[in-house]
Amino acid sequence: MRYSQIGMLIVVPMVVLGGIGYALDRRFRSQPWLLLAGLVVGMAVGFTSFLREVLSAPPDGRGGRKGP
């Protein structure tokens, strides 16, 4: 994965799960609790996938490319 895409690993789960929480809040009239829960879970999922990606990167910083 390219390093420019790593930031999306945190943003996308927050937006998706926050959006789901927002929609459920509107449906069940529980504002803002499900939105906040979705954002927190999204942060946890995003941060976990971010750490997994960064820690699996090769130590030379090449991002898995071969050659000079």
PyMOL Python script that loads the backbone (N, CA, C, O; Angstrom):
from pymol import cmd

cmd.read_pdbstr("""\
ATOM      1  N   MET A   1       0.846  -1.178   0.000  1.00  0.00           N
ATOM      2  CA  MET A   1       0.000   0.000   0.000  1.00  0.00           C
ATOM      3  C   MET A   1       0.890   1.241   0.000  1.00  0.00           C
ATOM      4  O   MET A   1       1.911   1.280   0.688  1.00  0.00           O
ATOM      5  N   ARG A   2       0.514   2.215  -0.746  1.00  0.00           N
ATOM      6  CA  ARG A   2       1.303   3.436  -0.798  1.00  0.00           C
ATOM      7  C   ARG A   2       1.086   4.241   0.472  1.00  0.00           C
ATOM      8  O   ARG A   2       0.024   4.193   1.093  1.00  0.00           O
ATOM      9  N   TYR A   3       2.115   4.973   0.836  1.00  0.00           N
ATOM     10  CA  TYR A   3       2.055   5.736   2.073  1.00  0.00           C
ATOM     11  C   TYR A   3       1.019   6.849   2.012  1.00  0.00           C
ATOM     12  O   TYR A   3       0.497   7.253   3.051  1.00  0.00           O
ATOM     13  N   SER A   4       0.711   7.350   0.833  1.00  0.00           N
ATOM     14  CA  SER A   4      -0.307   8.394   0.721  1.00  0.00           C
ATOM     15  C   SER A   4      -1.703   7.851   1.011  1.00  0.00           C
ATOM     16  O   SER A   4      -2.610   8.626   1.315  1.00  0.00           O
ATOM     17  N   GLN A   5      -1.891   6.552   0.924  1.00  0.00           N
ATOM     18  CA  GLN A   5      -3.188   5.951   1.173  1.00  0.00           C
ATOM     19  C   GLN A   5      -3.371   5.526   2.621  1.00  0.00           C
ATOM     20  O   GLN A   5      -4.485   5.186   3.020  1.00  0.00           O
ATOM     21  N   ILE A   6      -2.323   5.535   3.409  1.00  0.00           N
ATOM     22  CA  ILE A   6      -2.413   5.059   4.788  1.00  0.00           C
ATOM     23  C   ILE A   6      -3.336   5.938   5.616  1.00  0.00           C
ATOM     24  O   ILE A   6      -4.045   5.431   6.485  1.00  0.00           O
ATOM     25  N   GLY A   7      -3.344   7.239   5.370  1.00  0.00           N
ATOM     26  CA  GLY A   7      -4.229   8.128   6.119  1.00  0.00           C
ATOM     27  C   GLY A   7      -5.694   7.786   5.926  1.00  0.00           C
ATOM     28  O   GLY A   7      -6.514   8.020   6.814  1.00  0.00           O
ATOM     29  N   MET A   8      -6.022   7.237   4.776  1.00  0.00           N
ATOM     30  CA  MET A   8      -7.402   6.845   4.512  1.00  0.00           C
ATOM     31  C   MET A   8      -7.837   5.672   5.386  1.00  0.00           C
ATOM     32  O   MET A   8      -9.032   5.459   5.588  1.00  0.00           O
ATOM     33  N   LEU A   9      -6.874   4.912   5.904  1.00  0.00           N
ATOM     34  CA  LEU A   9      -7.217   3.789   6.767  1.00  0.00           C
ATOM     35  C   LEU A   9      -7.893   4.248   8.051  1.00  0.00           C
ATOM     36  O   LEU A   9      -8.630   3.480   8.669  1.00  0.00           O
ATOM     37  N   ILE A  10      -7.656   5.477   8.455  1.00  0.00           N
ATOM     38  CA  ILE A  10      -8.291   6.004   9.657  1.00  0.00           C
ATOM     39  C   ILE A  10      -9.576   6.740   9.309  1.00  0.00           C
ATOM     40  O   ILE A  10     -10.570   6.630  10.027  1.00  0.00           O
ATOM     41  N   VAL A  11      -9.562   7.483   8.218  1.00  0.00           N
ATOM     42  CA  VAL A  11     -10.694   8.342   7.873  1.00  0.00           C
ATOM     43  C   VAL A  11     -11.904   7.548   7.398  1.00  0.00           C
ATOM     44  O   VAL A  11     -13.024   7.824   7.828  1.00  0.00           O
ATOM     45  N   VAL A  12     -11.703   6.573   6.527  1.00  0.00           N
ATOM     46  CA  VAL A  12     -12.822   5.855   5.919  1.00  0.00           C
ATOM     47  C   VAL A  12     -13.676   5.107   6.950  1.00  0.00           C
ATOM     48  O   VAL A  12     -14.899   5.240   6.908  1.00  0.00           O
ATOM     49  N   PRO A  13     -13.097   4.331   7.868  1.00  0.00           N
ATOM     50  CA  PRO A  13     -13.953   3.674   8.859  1.00  0.00           C
ATOM     51  C   PRO A  13     -14.719   4.659   9.742  1.00  0.00           C
ATOM     52  O   PRO A  13     -15.856   4.387  10.128  1.00  0.00           O
ATOM     53  N   MET A  14     -14.109   5.798  10.063  1.00  0.00           N
ATOM     54  CA  MET A  14     -14.813   6.796  10.876  1.00  0.00           C
ATOM     55  C   MET A  14     -16.006   7.369  10.119  1.00  0.00           C
ATOM     56  O   MET A  14     -17.083   7.533  10.691  1.00  0.00           O
ATOM     57  N   VAL A  15     -15.821   7.671   8.847  1.00  0.00           N
ATOM     58  CA  VAL A  15     -16.910   8.244   8.054  1.00  0.00           C
ATOM     59  C   VAL A  15     -18.025   7.225   7.868  1.00  0.00           C
ATOM     60  O   VAL A  15     -19.200   7.557   8.024  1.00  0.00           O
ATOM     61  N   VAL A  16     -17.668   5.990   7.537  1.00  0.00           N
ATOM     62  CA  VAL A  16     -18.679   4.965   7.290  1.00  0.00           C
ATOM     63  C   VAL A  16     -19.450   4.633   8.566  1.00  0.00           C
ATOM     64  O   VAL A  16     -20.681   4.651   8.573  1.00  0.00           O
ATOM     65  N   LEU A  17     -18.728   4.329   9.640  1.00  0.00           N
ATOM     66  CA  LEU A  17     -19.413   3.958  10.879  1.00  0.00           C
ATOM     67  C   LEU A  17     -20.104   5.150  11.529  1.00  0.00           C
ATOM     68  O   LEU A  17     -21.145   4.988  12.165  1.00  0.00           O
ATOM     69  N   GLY A  18     -19.538   6.347  11.378  1.00  0.00           N
ATOM     70  CA  GLY A  18     -20.218   7.540  11.856  1.00  0.00           C
ATOM     71  C   GLY A  18     -21.505   7.793  11.086  1.00  0.00           C
ATOM     72  O   GLY A  18     -22.511   8.198  11.669  1.00  0.00           O
ATOM     73  N   GLY A  19     -21.481   7.556   9.779  1.00  0.00           N
ATOM     74  CA  GLY A  19     -22.686   7.701   8.959  1.00  0.00           C
ATOM     75  C   GLY A  19     -23.756   6.691   9.337  1.00  0.00           C
ATOM     76  O   GLY A  19     -24.941   7.021   9.382  1.00  0.00           O
ATOM     77  N   ILE A  20     -23.342   5.468   9.605  1.00  0.00           N
ATOM     78  CA  ILE A  20     -24.303   4.454  10.045  1.00  0.00           C
ATOM     79  C   ILE A  20     -24.900   4.856  11.387  1.00  0.00           C
ATOM     80  O   ILE A  20     -26.107   4.732  11.594  1.00  0.00           O
ATOM     81  N   GLY A  21     -24.057   5.339  12.302  1.00  0.00           N
ATOM     82  CA  GLY A  21     -24.560   5.796  13.602  1.00  0.00           C
ATOM     83  C   GLY A  21     -25.522   6.965  13.466  1.00  0.00           C
ATOM     84  O   GLY A  21     -26.529   7.032  14.170  1.00  0.00           O
ATOM     85  N   TYR A  22     -25.210   7.891  12.556  1.00  0.00           N
ATOM     86  CA  TYR A  22     -26.088   9.036  12.312  1.00  0.00           C
ATOM     87  C   TYR A  22     -27.448   8.582  11.787  1.00  0.00           C
ATOM     88  O   TYR A  22     -28.488   9.070  12.230  1.00  0.00           O
ATOM     89  N   ALA A  23     -27.431   7.643  10.838  1.00  0.00           N
ATOM     90  CA  ALA A  23     -28.689   7.134  10.281  1.00  0.00           C
ATOM     91  C   ALA A  23     -29.504   6.406  11.346  1.00  0.00           C
ATOM     92  O   ALA A  23     -30.725   6.550  11.398  1.00  0.00           O
ATOM     93  N   LEU A  24     -28.842   5.631  12.188  1.00  0.00           N
ATOM     94  CA  LEU A  24     -29.566   4.940  13.257  1.00  0.00           C
ATOM     95  C   LEU A  24     -30.092   5.922  14.300  1.00  0.00           C
ATOM     96  O   LEU A  24     -31.172   5.722  14.854  1.00  0.00           O
ATOM     97  N   ASP A  25     -29.331   6.977  14.564  1.00  0.00           N
ATOM     98  CA  ASP A  25     -29.812   8.016  15.478  1.00  0.00           C
ATOM     99  C   ASP A  25     -31.096   8.652  14.958  1.00  0.00           C
ATOM    100  O   ASP A  25     -32.034   8.873  15.723  1.00  0.00           O
ATOM    101  N   ARG A  26     -31.142   8.943  13.677  1.00  0.00           N
ATOM    102  CA  ARG A  26     -32.347   9.539  13.099  1.00  0.00           C
ATOM    103  C   ARG A  26     -33.513   8.565  13.167  1.00  0.00           C
ATOM    104  O   ARG A  26     -34.651   8.960  13.421  1.00  0.00           O
ATOM    105  N   ARG A  27     -33.224   7.296  12.941  1.00  0.00           N
ATOM    106  CA  ARG A  27     -34.296   6.284  12.956  1.00  0.00           C
ATOM    107  C   ARG A  27     -34.855   6.082  14.363  1.00  0.00           C
ATOM    108  O   ARG A  27     -36.071   6.005  14.538  1.00  0.00           O
ATOM    109  N   PHE A  28     -33.985   5.995  15.362  1.00  0.00           N
ATOM    110  CA  PHE A  28     -34.415   5.687  16.725  1.00  0.00           C
ATOM    111  C   PHE A  28     -34.525   6.916  17.622  1.00  0.00           C
ATOM    112  O   PHE A  28     -34.865   6.792  18.799  1.00  0.00           O
ATOM    113  N   ARG A  29     -34.239   8.113  17.075  1.00  0.00           N
ATOM    114  CA  ARG A  29     -34.311   9.381  17.809  1.00  0.00           C
ATOM    115  C   ARG A  29     -33.468   9.334  19.101  1.00  0.00           C
ATOM    116  O   ARG A  29     -33.941   9.651  20.193  1.00  0.00           O
ATOM    117  N   SER A  30     -32.223   8.932  18.927  1.00  0.00           N
ATOM    118  CA  SER A  30     -31.336   8.801  20.088  1.00  0.00           C
ATOM    119  C   SER A  30     -30.123   9.715  19.967  1.00  0.00           C
ATOM    120  O   SER A  30     -29.058   9.403  20.498  1.00  0.00           O
ATOM    121  N   GLN A  31     -30.274  10.842  19.273  1.00  0.00           N
ATOM    122  CA  GLN A  31     -29.156  11.739  19.016  1.00  0.00           C
ATOM    123  C   GLN A  31     -28.431  12.094  20.296  1.00  0.00           C
ATOM    124  O   GLN A  31     -29.107  12.300  21.304  1.00  0.00           O
ATOM    125  N   PRO A  32     -27.165  12.180  20.341  1.00  0.00           N
ATOM    126  CA  PRO A  32     -26.095  11.845  19.389  1.00  0.00           C
ATOM    127  C   PRO A  32     -25.392  10.558  19.726  1.00  0.00           C
ATOM    128  O   PRO A  32     -24.266  10.347  19.276  1.00  0.00           O
ATOM    129  N   TRP A  33     -26.008   9.691  20.496  1.00  0.00           N
ATOM    130  CA  TRP A  33     -25.282   8.572  21.100  1.00  0.00           C
ATOM    131  C   TRP A  33     -24.793   7.537  20.099  1.00  0.00           C
ATOM    132  O   TRP A  33     -23.657   7.076  20.210  1.00  0.00           O
ATOM    133  N   LEU A  34     -25.601   7.162  19.139  1.00  0.00           N
ATOM    134  CA  LEU A  34     -25.147   6.162  18.170  1.00  0.00           C
ATOM    135  C   LEU A  34     -24.130   6.746  17.193  1.00  0.00           C
ATOM    136  O   LEU A  34     -23.246   6.034  16.716  1.00  0.00           O
ATOM    137  N   LEU A  35     -24.251   8.026  16.898  1.00  0.00           N
ATOM    138  CA  LEU A  35     -23.230   8.694  16.087  1.00  0.00           C
ATOM    139  C   LEU A  35     -21.890   8.662  16.804  1.00  0.00           C
ATOM    140  O   LEU A  35     -20.871   8.317  16.207  1.00  0.00           O
ATOM    141  N   LEU A  36     -21.889   9.017  18.073  1.00  0.00           N
ATOM    142  CA  LEU A  36     -20.642   8.997  18.843  1.00  0.00           C
ATOM    143  C   LEU A  36     -20.080   7.584  18.958  1.00  0.00           C
ATOM    144  O   LEU A  36     -18.869   7.387  18.855  1.00  0.00           O
ATOM    145  N   ALA A  37     -20.944   6.609  19.170  1.00  0.00           N
ATOM    146  CA  ALA A  37     -20.482   5.214  19.247  1.00  0.00           C
ATOM    147  C   ALA A  37     -19.874   4.782  17.914  1.00  0.00           C
ATOM    148  O   ALA A  37     -18.848   4.101  17.893  1.00  0.00           O
ATOM    149  N   GLY A  38     -20.501   5.174  16.802  1.00  0.00           N
ATOM    150  CA  GLY A  38     -19.959   4.832  15.488  1.00  0.00           C
ATOM    151  C   GLY A  38     -18.605   5.475  15.250  1.00  0.00           C
ATOM    152  O   GLY A  38     -17.707   4.852  14.684  1.00  0.00           O
ATOM    153  N   LEU A  39     -18.457   6.722  15.682  1.00  0.00           N
ATOM    154  CA  LEU A  39     -17.172   7.396  15.510  1.00  0.00           C
ATOM    155  C   LEU A  39     -16.079   6.750  16.349  1.00  0.00           C
ATOM    156  O   LEU A  39     -14.951   6.593  15.883  1.00  0.00           O
ATOM    157  N   VAL A  40     -16.406   6.374  17.582  1.00  0.00           N
ATOM    158  CA  VAL A  40     -15.416   5.737  18.459  1.00  0.00           C
ATOM    159  C   VAL A  40     -15.006   4.376  17.901  1.00  0.00           C
ATOM    160  O   VAL A  40     -13.820   4.050  17.867  1.00  0.00           O
ATOM    161  N   VAL A  41     -15.974   3.591  17.469  1.00  0.00           N
ATOM    162  CA  VAL A  41     -15.653   2.284  16.895  1.00  0.00           C
ATOM    163  C   VAL A  41     -14.860   2.469  15.597  1.00  0.00           C
ATOM    164  O   VAL A  41     -13.927   1.712  15.329  1.00  0.00           O
ATOM    165  N   GLY A  42     -15.227   3.468  14.795  1.00  0.00           N
ATOM    166  CA  GLY A  42     -14.499   3.761  13.567  1.00  0.00           C
ATOM    167  C   GLY A  42     -13.057   4.153  13.836  1.00  0.00           C
ATOM    168  O   GLY A  42     -12.149   3.750  13.109  1.00  0.00           O
ATOM    169  N   MET A  43     -12.846   4.951  14.899  1.00  0.00           N
ATOM    170  CA  MET A  43     -11.473   5.311  15.264  1.00  0.00           C
ATOM    171  C   MET A  43     -10.686   4.080  15.672  1.00  0.00           C
ATOM    172  O   MET A  43      -9.527   3.928  15.284  1.00  0.00           O
ATOM    173  N   ALA A  44     -11.301   3.199  16.448  1.00  0.00           N
ATOM    174  CA  ALA A  44     -10.599   1.990  16.888  1.00  0.00           C
ATOM    175  C   ALA A  44     -10.254   1.089  15.708  1.00  0.00           C
ATOM    176  O   ALA A  44      -9.137   0.580  15.617  1.00  0.00           O
ATOM    177  N   VAL A  45     -11.207   0.895  14.809  1.00  0.00           N
ATOM    178  CA  VAL A  45     -10.964   0.057  13.627  1.00  0.00           C
ATOM    179  C   VAL A  45      -9.898   0.693  12.744  1.00  0.00           C
ATOM    180  O   VAL A  45      -8.987   0.009  12.277  1.00  0.00           O
ATOM    181  N   GLY A  46     -10.005   1.986  12.516  1.00  0.00           N
ATOM    182  CA  GLY A  46      -9.037   2.680  11.672  1.00  0.00           C
ATOM    183  C   GLY A  46      -7.642   2.672  12.255  1.00  0.00           C
ATOM    184  O   GLY A  46      -6.666   2.435  11.543  1.00  0.00           O
ATOM    185  N   PHE A  47      -7.544   2.929  13.544  1.00  0.00           N
ATOM    186  CA  PHE A  47      -6.231   2.948  14.178  1.00  0.00           C
ATOM    187  C   PHE A  47      -5.604   1.562  14.185  1.00  0.00           C
ATOM    188  O   PHE A  47      -4.394   1.427  14.004  1.00  0.00           O
ATOM    189  N   THR A  48      -6.422   0.527  14.395  1.00  0.00           N
ATOM    190  CA  THR A  48      -5.912  -0.840  14.371  1.00  0.00           C
ATOM    191  C   THR A  48      -5.378  -1.198  12.985  1.00  0.00           C
ATOM    192  O   THR A  48      -4.288  -1.757  12.867  1.00  0.00           O
ATOM    193  N   SER A  49      -6.136  -0.880  11.941  1.00  0.00           N
ATOM    194  CA  SER A  49      -5.664  -1.197  10.597  1.00  0.00           C
ATOM    195  C   SER A  49      -4.454  -0.345  10.213  1.00  0.00           C
ATOM    196  O   SER A  49      -3.570  -0.806   9.490  1.00  0.00           O
ATOM    197  N   PHE A  50      -4.417   0.900  10.698  1.00  0.00           N
ATOM    198  CA  PHE A  50      -3.254   1.766  10.457  1.00  0.00           C
ATOM    199  C   PHE A  50      -2.002   1.163  11.098  1.00  0.00           C
ATOM    200  O   PHE A  50      -0.959   1.063  10.451  1.00  0.00           O
ATOM    201  N   LEU A  51      -2.102   0.766  12.355  1.00  0.00           N
ATOM    202  CA  LEU A  51      -0.951   0.168  13.026  1.00  0.00           C
ATOM    203  C   LEU A  51      -0.517  -1.126  12.359  1.00  0.00           C
ATOM    204  O   LEU A  51       0.677  -1.385  12.214  1.00  0.00           O
ATOM    205  N   ARG A  52      -1.478  -1.933  11.956  1.00  0.00           N
ATOM    206  CA  ARG A  52      -1.155  -3.196  11.298  1.00  0.00           C
ATOM    207  C   ARG A  52      -0.389  -2.936  10.003  1.00  0.00           C
ATOM    208  O   ARG A  52       0.576  -3.636   9.694  1.00  0.00           O
ATOM    209  N   GLU A  53      -0.821  -1.928   9.248  1.00  0.00           N
ATOM    210  CA  GLU A  53      -0.160  -1.604   7.978  1.00  0.00           C
ATOM    211  C   GLU A  53       1.231  -1.018   8.207  1.00  0.00           C
ATOM    212  O   GLU A  53       2.178  -1.395   7.517  1.00  0.00           O
ATOM    213  N   VAL A  54       1.365  -0.113   9.152  1.00  0.00           N
ATOM    214  CA  VAL A  54       2.648   0.535   9.398  1.00  0.00           C
ATOM    215  C   VAL A  54       3.661  -0.448   9.982  1.00  0.00           C
ATOM    216  O   VAL A  54       4.831  -0.425   9.601  1.00  0.00           O
ATOM    217  N   LEU A  55       3.234  -1.295  10.883  1.00  0.00           N
ATOM    218  CA  LEU A  55       4.165  -2.250  11.493  1.00  0.00           C
ATOM    219  C   LEU A  55       4.574  -3.357  10.536  1.00  0.00           C
ATOM    220  O   LEU A  55       5.607  -3.995  10.742  1.00  0.00           O
ATOM    221  N   SER A  56       3.788  -3.599   9.494  1.00  0.00           N
ATOM    222  CA  SER A  56       4.162  -4.640   8.532  1.00  0.00           C
ATOM    223  C   SER A  56       5.001  -4.085   7.388  1.00  0.00           C
ATOM    224  O   SER A  56       5.448  -4.846   6.531  1.00  0.00           O
ATOM    225  N   ALA A  57       5.225  -2.774   7.358  1.00  0.00           N
ATOM    226  CA  ALA A  57       6.043  -2.165   6.301  1.00  0.00           C
ATOM    227  C   ALA A  57       7.489  -2.604   6.469  1.00  0.00           C
ATOM    228  O   ALA A  57       7.959  -2.795   7.590  1.00  0.00           O
ATOM    229  N   PRO A  58       8.189  -2.762   5.363  1.00  0.00           N
ATOM    230  CA  PRO A  58       9.595  -3.148   5.458  1.00  0.00           C
ATOM    231  C   PRO A  58      10.420  -2.043   6.113  1.00  0.00           C
ATOM    232  O   PRO A  58      10.098  -0.863   5.966  1.00  0.00           O
ATOM    233  N   PRO A  59      11.478  -2.411   6.832  1.00  0.00           N
ATOM    234  CA  PRO A  59      12.259  -1.408   7.553  1.00  0.00           C
ATOM    235  C   PRO A  59      13.036  -0.449   6.660  1.00  0.00           C
ATOM    236  O   PRO A  59      13.465   0.606   7.128  1.00  0.00           O
ATOM    237  N   ASP A  60      13.230  -0.787   5.378  1.00  0.00           N
ATOM    238  CA  ASP A  60      13.977   0.119   4.501  1.00  0.00           C
ATOM    239  C   ASP A  60      13.114   1.268   3.994  1.00  0.00           C
ATOM    240  O   ASP A  60      13.632   2.192   3.367  1.00  0.00           O
ATOM    241  N   GLY A  61      11.800   1.230   4.255  1.00  0.00           N
ATOM    242  CA  GLY A  61      10.921   2.324   3.879  1.00  0.00           C
ATOM    243  C   GLY A  61      10.546   2.375   2.409  1.00  0.00           C
ATOM    244  O   GLY A  61      10.044   3.392   1.931  1.00  0.00           O
ATOM    245  N   ARG A  62      10.784   1.299   1.695  1.00  0.00           N
ATOM    246  CA  ARG A  62      10.486   1.300   0.264  1.00  0.00           C
ATOM    247  C   ARG A  62       9.034   0.958  -0.035  1.00  0.00           C
ATOM    248  O   ARG A  62       8.604   1.097  -1.180  1.00  0.00           O
ATOM    249  N   GLY A  63       8.282   0.525   0.932  1.00  0.00           N
ATOM    250  CA  GLY A  63       6.889   0.197   0.685  1.00  0.00           C
ATOM    251  C   GLY A  63       6.667  -1.058  -0.138  1.00  0.00           C
ATOM    252  O   GLY A  63       5.645  -1.187  -0.812  1.00  0.00           O
ATOM    253  N   GLY A  64       7.611  -1.980  -0.092  1.00  0.00           N
ATOM    254  CA  GLY A  64       7.464  -3.242  -0.780  1.00  0.00           C
ATOM    255  C   GLY A  64       7.917  -3.231  -2.227  1.00  0.00           C
ATOM    256  O   GLY A  64       7.753  -4.238  -2.916  1.00  0.00           O
ATOM    257  N   ARG A  65       8.479  -2.136  -2.716  1.00  0.00           N
ATOM    258  CA  ARG A  65       8.961  -2.092  -4.100  1.00  0.00           C
ATOM    259  C   ARG A  65      10.313  -2.780  -4.215  1.00  0.00           C
ATOM    260  O   ARG A  65      11.117  -2.769  -3.282  1.00  0.00           O
ATOM    261  N   LYS A  66      10.541  -3.367  -5.359  1.00  0.00           N
ATOM    262  CA  LYS A  66      11.821  -4.039  -5.627  1.00  0.00           C
ATOM    263  C   LYS A  66      12.710  -3.123  -6.460  1.00  0.00           C
ATOM    264  O   LYS A  66      12.224  -2.276  -7.210  1.00  0.00           O
ATOM    265  N   GLY A  67      13.983  -3.301  -6.321  1.00  0.00           N
ATOM    266  CA  GLY A  67      14.933  -2.554  -7.144  1.00  0.00           C
ATOM    267  C   GLY A  67      15.435  -1.295  -6.464  1.00  0.00           C
ATOM    268  O   GLY A  67      15.058  -1.009  -5.328  1.00  0.00           O
ATOM    269  N   PRO A  68      16.290  -0.533  -7.154  1.00  0.00           N
ATOM    270  CA  PRO A  68      16.927   0.642  -6.556  1.00  0.00           C
ATOM    271  C   PRO A  68      16.005   1.825  -6.380  1.00  0.00           C
ATOM    272  O   PRO A  68      16.428   2.870  -5.887  1.00  0.00           O
TER     273      PRO A  68
END
""", "prot")
cmd.dss("prot")
cmd.show_as("cartoon", "prot")
cmd.util.cbc("prot")
cmd.orient("prot")
